[in-house]
Amino acid sequence: MSRPAAALGLVDELLERRLAAAERYFEAEADAIARLCREMAGRFAGGGRLVALAGSPVASSDARHVAVEFVHPVIVGKRALPALALEPSAVGLNVDAADIVMGFEPSPGLEAARERGCLVVAPHVELGDPFVEQEIVETLYHVLWELVHVFLDRRPDARAPDPGASAFLYPFLSGQRADDEEAVIADVRASVLMKAREVGDLRRQTIDEGRPALVAAAAATRAALEAGATVLALGNGGSATDAMDAVADLRHPPAGWPARRALDLTGDPAILTAIANDIGTEAVFSRQVIAYGRPGDVLLCFTTSGNSGNVIAALAEGRRRGLRSIAFVGYDGGQIAADGLADDVVVSRSQHIPRIQEAQATAWHVLRTLIEEP
């Protein structure tokens, strides 16, 4: 069997594996997730913060993703909630008893948080496939962010529930009494399952439609890396954490795979703020492509809209300099897909940012696997 044919078969296998694993997980945990949302809402209402811990490069992207999602809500009308990402060693100095502490790997920081009286959340999925495990955990913390607001908005001291522009997140709220907590928990549980099904459908669309681009991008990236090239990854906000995750997956791969050359263009706040302050935010990535990019390198971009000006500028600079480009985009693909601004474009056709990012995580992990296998 030729390598391209084997790769196409592997894509199907990888997709079905994660769809089945996610379905099993959320069916088993939906009630616990709903009740955890209620507990977290109580902590936030009492002045607590969400502190995300990570002690490794691979886990760090999830901790930072949690922080940005809660602090900078992407849904109109949702309140900003206090969240930050810390190293486990910082727990003793920076965590209070009212806080929620979320740890993405076993850590002494979690035990210290328990002793302090914090609500400790330790997402753990053990499947033997770190990529599938990470995808399920990402969906979990997105769902927690979306549904904790149900309980915040329905507390006795809150105004009457009015989801407004975010009503599509909570189709079950109409007519519910604020004091009927078990009924709300049951409906939140149903919403957890609904969201899990939604991302399953989006993962299937993304992989089915993006299969040719993924296979072509994997072959080109593998050849580039074996010739000494570097992958330069970038994105904004939650997509910046996807870039972080991609670089960690390349530098710190699962057992048996070689470590690969990669740079995270979102990783240095001094560089980012210097360029943004002195030139403008549109140049924060393109200036780094000028500095680091070499002909034959690979530019890996994550954007939920497909229209981010600084991503488009980086792609244009990369093309001028002979870099191959890969773009993971949402919505209808935006300008990047419409104008063919990247060599390989994978579109997750949704307008819901958390689901787009979850499907993009799957698409990236499939690409990462294809670089090394079959």
C-alpha positions as CSV (number, residue, x, y, z in Angstrom):
1,M,0.0,0.0,0.0
2,S,1.3,3.5,-0.9
3,R,2.1,5.9,1.8
4,P,-0.8,8.3,0.8
5,A,-3.3,5.4,0.8
6,A,-2.1,4.2,4.2
7,A,-2.4,7.7,5.5
8,L,-6.0,8.0,4.4
9,G,-6.8,4.8,6.2
10,L,-5.1,5.9,9.3
11,V,-7.1,9.2,9.3
12,D,-10.3,7.2,9.4
13,E,-9.0,5.1,12.3
14,L,-7.8,8.1,14.3
15,L,-11.2,9.9,13.9
16,E,-13.3,6.9,15.0
17,R,-11.0,6.2,18.0
18,R,-11.5,9.7,19.4
19,L,-15.2,9.9,18.6
20,A,-15.9,6.7,20.5
21,A,-13.7,7.7,23.5
22,A,-15.3,11.1,23.9
23,E,-18.8,9.6,23.7
24,R,-18.0,7.1,26.4
25,Y,-16.4,9.8,28.6
26,F,-19.2,12.3,28.5
27,E,-21.9,9.7,28.9
28,A,-20.2,8.6,32.1
29,E,-19.3,12.0,33.5
30,A,-22.2,14.3,32.4
31,D,-23.9,14.4,35.8
32,A,-20.6,15.0,37.7
33,I,-19.8,17.8,35.3
34,A,-23.1,19.5,35.9
35,R,-22.7,19.3,39.6
36,L,-19.1,20.6,39.3
37,C,-20.4,23.6,37.4
38,R,-22.7,24.3,40.4
39,E,-19.8,24.1,42.8
40,M,-17.6,26.3,40.7
41,A,-20.4,28.9,40.5
42,G,-20.6,29.0,44.3
43,R,-16.9,29.6,44.5
44,F,-16.9,32.4,41.9
45,A,-20.0,34.0,43.6
46,G,-18.0,34.0,46.9
47,G,-15.1,35.8,45.4
48,G,-13.0,32.8,44.4
49,R,-10.8,32.6,41.4
50,L,-9.9,29.7,39.1
51,V,-6.2,28.8,39.2
52,A,-4.9,26.5,36.6
53,L,-1.7,24.5,37.3
54,A,0.7,22.9,34.9
55,G,4.2,21.6,35.6
56,S,5.2,20.6,32.0
57,P,5.3,22.2,28.6
58,V,2.6,19.8,27.3
59,A,0.2,20.7,30.1
60,S,1.0,24.4,30.1
61,S,-1.1,25.1,27.0
62,D,-4.2,23.7,28.7
63,A,-3.6,25.8,31.9
64,R,-3.3,28.9,29.8
65,H,-6.2,28.0,27.6
66,V,-8.4,27.8,30.8
67,A,-7.2,31.2,32.0
68,V,-7.9,33.0,28.7
69,E,-11.3,31.5,28.2
70,F,-12.6,32.4,31.7
71,V,-11.1,35.9,31.7
72,H,-11.9,36.9,28.1
73,P,-15.3,35.3,27.3
74,V,-15.8,34.9,23.6
75,I,-19.6,34.8,23.9
76,V,-21.4,38.2,24.0
77,G,-23.1,38.9,27.3
78,K,-21.0,36.5,29.4
79,R,-19.1,37.9,32.4
80,A,-15.4,37.8,32.7
81,L,-14.4,35.4,35.5
82,P,-11.1,35.6,37.4
83,A,-8.7,32.9,36.3
84,L,-4.9,32.6,36.0
85,A,-2.3,30.0,35.1
86,L,0.5,29.3,37.6
87,E,3.3,26.9,38.2
88,P,2.6,24.4,40.9
89,S,5.3,25.9,43.1
90,A,3.3,29.2,43.3
91,V,0.3,27.7,45.0
92,G,1.5,28.5,48.5
93,L,1.9,32.2,47.7
94,N,-0.9,32.9,45.3
95,V,-3.9,30.7,46.2
96,D,-6.7,31.4,48.7
97,A,-9.1,29.0,50.4
98,A,-12.0,30.3,48.3
99,D,-10.3,29.5,45.0
100,I,-10.8,26.7,42.5
101,V,-7.6,25.0,41.6
102,M,-7.5,22.9,38.3
103,G,-4.5,20.8,37.7
104,F,-3.6,19.1,34.4
105,E,-1.2,16.5,35.8
106,P,-0.3,15.0,39.2
107,S,1.3,17.8,41.2
108,P,2.1,18.6,44.8
109,G,0.4,21.9,44.2
110,L,-3.0,20.1,44.1
111,E,-2.4,18.6,47.6
112,A,-1.4,22.0,48.9
113,A,-4.6,23.5,47.5
114,R,-6.7,20.8,49.1
115,E,-5.1,21.5,52.5
116,R,-5.9,25.1,52.1
117,G,-9.6,24.4,51.5
118,C,-9.7,25.0,47.8
119,L,-12.1,23.2,45.4
120,V,-9.7,21.0,43.5
121,V,-10.5,19.9,40.0
122,A,-8.1,17.3,38.4
123,P,-9.3,16.4,34.9
124,H,-7.9,13.0,34.2
125,V,-8.6,10.7,31.2
126,E,-6.5,7.6,30.8
127,L,-6.8,6.0,27.4
128,G,-3.2,5.3,26.4
129,D,-3.3,8.0,23.7
130,P,-2.2,11.5,25.1
131,F,-3.7,13.3,22.1
132,V,-7.2,11.9,22.5
133,E,-6.9,12.5,26.3
134,Q,-6.1,16.1,25.7
135,E,-9.0,16.6,23.3
136,I,-11.5,15.3,25.8
137,V,-10.0,17.4,28.6
138,E,-10.2,20.5,26.3
139,T,-13.9,19.9,25.7
140,L,-14.4,19.4,29.4
141,Y,-13.0,22.8,30.4
142,H,-14.8,24.5,27.6
143,V,-18.1,23.0,28.8
144,L,-17.3,24.0,32.4
145,W,-16.8,27.6,31.2
146,E,-20.0,27.6,29.2
147,L,-22.2,26.0,31.8
148,V,-20.9,27.5,35.1
149,H,-22.7,30.7,33.9
150,V,-26.1,28.9,34.2
151,F,-25.7,28.6,37.9
152,L,-24.2,32.1,38.3
153,D,-27.2,33.6,36.4
154,R,-29.7,31.6,38.4
155,R,-28.5,32.3,41.9
156,P,-31.2,33.7,44.2
157,D,-29.4,37.1,44.3
158,A,-28.9,37.2,40.5
159,R,-31.3,39.0,38.1
160,A,-33.9,37.0,36.2
161,P,-32.1,34.7,33.7
162,D,-31.8,36.3,30.3
163,P,-29.2,34.6,28.1
164,G,-29.6,37.2,25.4
165,A,-27.1,36.8,22.6
166,S,-25.7,33.6,24.2
167,A,-29.2,31.9,24.3
168,F,-28.0,29.3,21.9
169,L,-25.8,27.9,24.7
170,Y,-28.7,27.4,27.0
171,P,-31.8,26.3,25.0
172,F,-33.1,24.4,28.1
173,L,-33.4,27.4,30.4
174,S,-36.8,28.8,29.3
175,G,-39.4,28.4,32.1
176,Q,-37.1,26.9,34.7
177,R,-37.5,28.0,38.3
178,A,-34.3,29.4,39.8
179,D,-34.9,27.5,43.0
180,D,-35.5,24.1,41.3
181,E,-31.8,23.1,41.5
182,E,-32.1,19.4,40.6
183,A,-34.1,20.3,37.5
184,V,-31.5,22.7,36.5
185,I,-28.7,20.1,37.1
186,A,-30.6,17.6,35.0
187,D,-30.9,20.1,32.1
188,V,-27.2,21.1,32.4
189,R,-26.4,17.4,32.3
190,A,-28.4,17.1,29.0
191,S,-26.6,20.2,27.7
192,V,-23.2,18.6,28.4
193,L,-24.2,15.6,26.3
194,M,-25.5,17.9,23.6
195,K,-22.2,19.8,23.4
196,A,-20.3,16.6,23.3
197,R,-22.4,15.4,20.3
198,E,-21.9,18.8,18.6
199,V,-18.1,18.6,18.8
200,G,-18.2,15.0,17.6
201,D,-20.1,16.1,14.5
202,L,-17.7,19.0,13.9
203,R,-14.7,16.8,14.3
204,R,-16.1,14.4,11.7
205,Q,-16.8,17.3,9.3
206,T,-13.4,18.8,9.8
207,I,-11.5,15.6,9.2
208,D,-13.7,14.3,6.4
209,E,-13.5,17.6,4.5
210,G,-9.9,18.3,5.5
211,R,-8.5,14.8,4.8
212,P,-6.6,15.7,1.5
213,A,-5.1,18.8,3.1
214,L,-4.0,16.9,6.2
215,V,-2.3,14.2,4.2
216,A,-0.6,16.7,1.9
217,A,0.5,18.9,4.9
218,A,1.8,15.9,6.8
219,A,3.9,14.7,3.9
220,A,5.3,18.2,3.3
221,T,6.0,18.9,6.9
222,R,7.7,15.5,7.5
223,A,10.0,16.2,4.5
224,A,10.7,19.7,5.7
225,L,11.6,18.6,9.2
226,E,13.8,15.8,8.0
227,A,15.7,18.4,5.9
228,G,16.3,20.5,9.0
229,A,13.4,22.9,8.8
230,T,11.5,24.4,11.8
231,V,7.8,24.7,12.4
232,L,6.7,28.2,13.4
233,A,3.3,28.2,15.2
234,L,1.0,31.1,16.0
235,G,-2.5,32.2,16.9
236,N,-4.4,34.7,19.1
237,G,-6.1,34.1,22.5
238,G,-7.2,30.5,22.8
239,S,-5.6,29.9,19.4
240,A,-2.3,31.0,20.9
241,T,-2.6,28.2,23.4
242,D,-3.3,25.8,20.4
243,A,0.0,27.0,18.9
244,M,1.7,26.4,22.3
245,D,0.2,22.9,22.3
246,A,1.4,22.2,18.8
247,V,5.0,23.2,19.6
248,A,5.0,21.1,22.8
249,D,3.7,18.1,20.8
250,L,6.6,18.6,18.4
251,R,9.3,19.2,20.9
252,H,8.0,16.7,23.5
253,P,6.4,13.9,21.5
254,P,4.8,10.6,22.7
255,A,7.3,7.8,23.4
256,G,8.9,6.4,20.3
257,W,8.7,9.6,18.1
258,P,11.6,11.9,17.5
259,A,11.5,15.4,18.9
260,R,11.1,18.0,16.1
261,R,12.3,21.6,15.7
262,A,9.5,24.1,16.5
263,L,9.1,27.7,17.7
264,D,6.1,29.2,19.4
265,L,5.6,32.8,18.1
266,T,3.2,33.6,20.9
267,G,5.6,32.6,23.7
268,D,7.6,35.8,24.4
269,P,5.6,38.6,25.9
270,A,8.5,41.0,25.6
271,I,8.6,40.6,21.9
272,L,4.9,40.6,21.4
273,T,4.3,43.7,23.5
274,A,7.3,45.5,22.0
275,I,6.0,45.0,18.4
276,A,2.4,45.7,19.4
277,N,3.3,48.9,21.2
278,D,5.9,50.3,18.6
279,I,4.4,49.1,15.3
280,G,0.9,47.6,15.9
281,T,-0.7,44.3,16.7
282,E,-1.0,43.3,13.0
283,A,2.8,42.9,12.9
284,V,3.3,40.8,16.0
285,F,3.8,37.6,14.0
286,S,5.0,38.8,10.7
287,R,8.0,40.6,12.3
288,Q,8.9,37.3,13.9
289,V,8.6,35.4,10.6
290,I,11.1,38.0,9.2
291,A,13.4,37.3,12.1
292,Y,13.2,33.5,12.3
293,G,11.7,32.1,9.1
294,R,13.9,30.5,6.5
295,P,13.0,29.1,3.1
296,G,11.6,25.6,3.6
297,D,10.3,26.2,7.1
298,V,6.6,25.5,7.9
299,L,4.3,28.2,9.2
300,L,1.4,26.7,11.3
301,C,-1.5,29.0,12.0
302,F,-4.6,28.7,14.2
303,T,-7.5,31.1,13.8
304,T,-11.2,30.5,14.5
305,S,-12.3,33.3,12.1
306,G,-9.9,32.9,9.2
307,N,-9.8,36.7,9.2
308,S,-7.2,37.7,11.9
309,G,-5.1,40.5,10.5
310,N,-1.9,39.5,12.2
311,V,-2.3,35.9,11.0
312,I,-2.9,37.0,7.4
313,A,0.1,39.3,7.6
314,A,2.3,36.4,8.8
315,L,1.0,34.1,6.0
316,A,1.8,36.8,3.4
317,E,5.3,37.3,4.9
318,G,5.9,33.6,5.0
319,R,4.9,33.2,1.4
320,R,7.3,35.9,0.4
321,R,10.1,34.1,2.2
322,G,9.4,30.6,0.9
323,L,7.8,29.0,3.9
324,R,5.1,26.4,3.5
325,S,2.0,27.3,5.3
326,I,-0.8,25.3,7.1
327,A,-3.9,27.0,8.5
328,F,-6.6,25.7,10.7
329,V,-9.6,28.0,10.4
330,G,-13.3,28.1,11.5
331,Y,-16.6,29.6,10.3
332,D,-16.5,29.4,6.5
333,G,-12.7,29.6,6.3
334,G,-12.7,33.4,6.1
335,Q,-10.3,35.3,3.9
336,I,-7.6,32.7,4.4
337,A,-9.6,30.0,2.7
338,A,-11.3,32.3,0.2
339,D,-8.1,33.8,-1.1
340,G,-5.9,30.7,-0.7
341,L,-3.5,32.4,1.6
342,A,-2.1,29.2,3.0
343,D,-0.9,26.1,1.1
344,D,-3.0,23.7,3.2
345,V,-6.3,24.9,4.8
346,V,-8.5,22.8,7.1
347,V,-11.9,24.3,7.9
348,S,-14.1,23.6,10.9
349,R,-17.4,24.8,9.7
350,S,-19.0,26.3,12.9
351,Q,-19.6,29.7,14.4
352,H,-19.1,28.5,18.0
353,I,-15.5,29.2,19.0
354,P,-15.0,26.5,21.7
355,R,-16.3,23.8,19.4
356,I,-14.0,25.1,16.6
357,Q,-11.0,25.0,18.8
358,E,-11.8,21.4,19.9
359,A,-12.2,20.3,16.3
360,Q,-8.9,22.0,15.4
361,A,-7.2,20.2,18.3
362,T,-8.3,16.9,16.7
363,A,-7.2,18.0,13.2
364,W,-3.8,19.1,14.5
365,H,-3.3,15.8,16.5
366,V,-4.2,13.8,13.3
367,L,-1.7,15.9,11.4
368,R,1.0,15.3,14.1
369,T,0.4,11.6,13.9
370,L,0.6,11.5,10.1
371,I,4.0,13.2,10.3
372,E,5.3,10.2,12.1
373,E,3.1,7.4,10.8
374,P,2.5,5.2,8.9
